[in-house]
């Protein structure tokens, strides 16, 4: 450990080495890695380092902030800034079970967050950020929603857009608003688990409709509509969760025609459309009066925003939806909605989403290489639907993976009917570090190649 009289640590800055604050943070990380700086060493005061390096104070402040983000530094008040002790990883679990966007390379999320919040606080009265917004978002938020949905629909009247605290809340509110206890909701045999949770809580019944490799089968939907008189049909047509199938345009047209003919309403939950490579138009463009469209930022940007946009064209049904939403989730948090609005209008949202899309595709290539013949993903999106060899069952494989420090999701978690599917879902975004993801996929590949052994719980 250095004392306060030790020689000052000075990084070397290159003229063409990129942003200077990142050069300083990288040099600090290298000095810690090679032992030049030890845990407990005191860093030069920011003004002193700025003078020695002939840079402005803001550069040093950003460099130290970046180093703290990397867990390299810790502040000790008036005593100064010190090299932090190594961060201890208390768990070695490799989480391949949660569908979250991967951290995009080259996007400074911390800086984006600080800049976005700063802009929000400058342009919005803080009183408006700390009060109720019962109309499905502020006027600015709804306009941002219309802009977000423009790639799918073109120009939209922002009055038709409702801002919600996430897609799960939107699904639940639509079930409450559009169906009655005991009503049937039709869905594919494997579907988003949140649908089943909401339907069960509200006393609705989910009935599975046959699907093939293109999605829900039109003839089966037509028959189910005649037999069950459903209150809703739930579809997730783009990079479907969990199967990763993207429904072709012709299939979407067929299902939209059936919805019109049978006068049944569709909830189109479409969180991955903006991540997909050249996806077909949403079903809501084909049957606008029959379809309620949901697009969440949680899967394209970050779950922490908890903002989703719902397109509801009929004003009376919009009001019914808002009444249902207020019964359990009064509104989207105004501060995070305002941040989402700021990012959408200043271009940060598109920049972040492009980074997520690029990183997701890199991770899909990695999964394809490691899982070889077992990979059946679409090459984009956040997950892979992995069909298992006959000697593994989904729950058995999930238990075996857990015993090796890997979390995956078995097919049973997505079942809406009694039919069993021998598969697991692998999520590619929840592990931040690409190297750790690679290690997890390799361990999973080795596990799949082995026949199951007897896994029994330890007795302690």
C-alpha positions, 0 to 999 in steps of 0.5 A: 500500500502506498503512503501519501508521500508515494510518487503520483500515479500518472497514466500515459495518454495517446493522441489517437487513443480515443476519449481521454477519460476512457484512456485514463480508466483503462490505464487505471484498470491495467495498473490494478491488474498488473499490481502497479496499484494495490487495493487501498492505494490512494489516487491523486486528487482530481485537480492535481491529476488534471493539472499533471495530465494537462486535461480539464477537470471534467475529464478526470471526473468522468474517468474516476466515475467510469473506474467506480462503475468498473468497481476499481475505485471507492470514495472515502469522503474527505480522505480521498479516492482509493483503489477498491478491494476486488469485488467478490462474486458470491454466486457462480450461477450462469443465468440463461433463464431470464430474457433481458437485452444484452449490454451493448458494446460501445454504448456508455449506458451510465452516461446515457442515463445521466444525460437523459435524466439531466435533460428531463429535469431541465425541460420538465417541471419536477412537480409534474414528475411527482404527481398522478398521470391518469390518462395513460401517460402525458401528451409528450409520452404518448407522442413518444409512443407514436414515434416508437411505433412508427416503424411498425405502423407509420404515422399514428395519432398519439391519442390512440397510444396508451403508456403502461408500466410494462407489457405484463400490466398491459396484458392483465388490463386487456384481460380485465377490460375485454373479458369476463370471469370464466371466458376463454382465451386462446393461445398457442400450446407454448406461450409467454408464462405471464399470460397464464399467470394473469388469466388464472388470477382473474378466473379466465381459462386458457385453451391451447390452439394447435401451432406448427413451425409457422405459428398458430394454425388457421384452421385450428383457430377457426374451429376453436373460435366456433367451439369456445366463443373466446373472449380473446386470442393471444399471439406473440408473432415475432420471435415468439417466446419461447419458440423464436418463430416469426410468423410469416405475413401470409399466416398473419393475414389468415389469422387476421381474416379469421378474427374479422370473420369470427368477430374475436379480438386479438392481443398482439404482444410484440416485444421483439419486432424491432430486434428482428431482421425484416419482420412482416407487418404486425397483425394490427395493420391487417385487422386494426379494429380487432387487434390491440398491439403491445410494444415494450421497451423492456426487451429492446432497451432495458427492463428498468424503464418499465414502459410499454406502449399499447395501441388501442384505436377505439376511444371507448375501449381505451377508456375501459382499458384505463379503468382496468389498468388503474385497478392494480397499476395506477400509471407508469412512473412519470420519471421513467416514462419521461426518461423513455420519452427523452431517449426516443426524441433525442435518438438515444433509444434508437442508438441503444436498441441498435447496440442491443440488436448488434450484441444479440446477433453476435451472441446468436452466432456464438450459440450457433457455433457452440450448440452446432446441430442443436441450435434452432434460433432465428439469429436475432432476438434474445433467446433460443428454443433448444430441442433436446435429445430423447434421453433428456426431459426438460425438467431433468435437464434443467435440474442437471444444469442447475447442479452445474451452475447453469439456469435454463427454463424448461418447456413446462414453464411455457405450456398452456395445454397438456401437450408436452414439448421436449425443449428448453429456452436459453436466454442470451442476454442476461449474462453481461460478460460475453466470455461468461456466456460462452463458458455457460453455453459450452458447459451446457453443450457438454451436458447435452452430449452426456446421458442423464445420471441420477441427480439426488439432493444432498442431505445435510 
